[in-house]
């Protein structure tokens, strides 16, 4: 991923990267800072091979430091296995990240929480993804959504 092992983790938490799925398997990779998140520069061919070996779609990297004050987390998503070097808004991975945050007691959870995830900033395509988690921690329901903006329109003529 182009970062050092010292960049991985979350201050004051004993967490490690983990494969999580809310429909599609991704590696959740916590990093300690926005600086580490920004500096990621993956070798896409090696990452693709790594994902193939682990049978995962990609890597969802996140930090609790954010660009915007109303966000909970900032993230980047890499899925070269399916032809996506980096994605600006990833619903399934953000849902899995929400589950990771709750499971590992990183965010306080008492039967419901709303998490605001910012993604796409370093691609020039910022997005906000809303993750709502409800119910008992061991059997919670995860809902993911957000607002969309049309950036380009076109017409296909057959």
N, C-alpha and C positions, 0 to 999 in steps of 0.2 A: 504493500500500500504506500510505500515511500515514507513511512514515519518510523520512529524508533519505538522499541518496546516500552520505554519510559513514558511515552505519550498515551499508552493504553490504560484504561481504567477510569474510575471516578474517585476523586479525593474523598477520603473517610468511608469508603465502601469497599468491601471485599468482593469484587465482581470480576468476571472473566468473559471473554467472547463466548457466545452460545448460539447454537442453532435453534431458532424459534419459528413456529409456523402458525399462521391464522388462515391457512389456505395454501400458501406457497412457502417453502422453507428458505429462510435467509439466515445468514450469520449476523447477529447483533454484535457490533464492535463499539464499545464505549471508549471515548477518548477524553482526556482531562481538560481540554481547552479549545476555544475557537481557533487559536493559532494552529493547533495540531490538525483540526478539522480542515482548515483552509489549505494546509500544506500537503494534504494527501494527493499523491500522483501515482495511481496504480499502474503496474505493468499489466495491461489488459489481457495479453496472451497467457501469462502465468496465472492471473486471477481466474481466467476462464478454465484453465486446466485444474486449478485448485477446486473450483466450484463443481466441475464434473466429477472429481474424485470424491467429494463430500455429498454429492447429489443435492446441491442447493442452487437456488436461482442466482444469488449474489450476496453482497455484503452491504449492510445498512449501518453506517457509521454515525454516531451521535455524541453530543456533549450537552451538559446542562447549562453551559454558557450560551447566550443567545445574542443575535444581532438586534432584535427588537424586544423592548421591555415587556410586552404582553405575551411573549412566547415562553413556553416551558422548556423546550429543547430545540436545538438546531441540528440538522442532519444532512447527510449526503448518501445517495444510493448508487451502487455500482452493480450492474448485472450483465456482464459481457457474455455470459452463457446464452442469453436470449437476444444478443445483439444490441444491448443498451450499455454503452460505456458509462454514462451517467444520466440519471433521470431527475427531472425537476419536481415531481410530485408522485409519491409512491404510496398508495393506500394500503395494500397488504403488508408491506414492510413497516409502515408506521403503526399499524394495528399490532403487529408482532412486537415492535419496540415498546408499545404501551404495556403489553403483557409482561415483557421483560422488566420494565421499570416497577411494575406492581409486584411481580413474583419475587424480585430481589430487594423489596422494601426500600427502593430508592426514592419513591414518592409515597407520601402518606396516603393510605387507602382505607376507607371505611365504607364499603359497599357501593361507592360511586366516586368517579373522578372525571374531570375533563382536562385533557392535555392538548396544548396548542403546539404543533410542530412546524418549524420553518424549514424549508428546503428549497433548493434551486438558486440561492443567492449567488453562489460562485459560478453559476452558468449564465447569469444575467436574466434568469427567469424565476424570480422569487415566488414562492407559494406558501400558503398556510393550510395545514391539514389538521382537522379537529378529530381527536380520538376520545370517545366516551366509553368508559368501562363501568359496568354496573353489575351488582350481585355479589354473592360470596366469592372471595378471592380464589378459592379452589375451583370454582365453576362459573366464572364470570362471563358476561356477554360483552363483546367488543364491537363498537360501532365506529366507522370511520367515514368522514365526509369533509366537505369544504365547498367553497364557492368557486365557480369557473368564470373565466373572462375570455371572450373571443379575441384572439390576437391577429387572426388572418381569416379571410373568407375566400372561397373560390368556387368555381363551377366546373364540374366534370362533364365534358361533352363526349358522348359515345357515337 
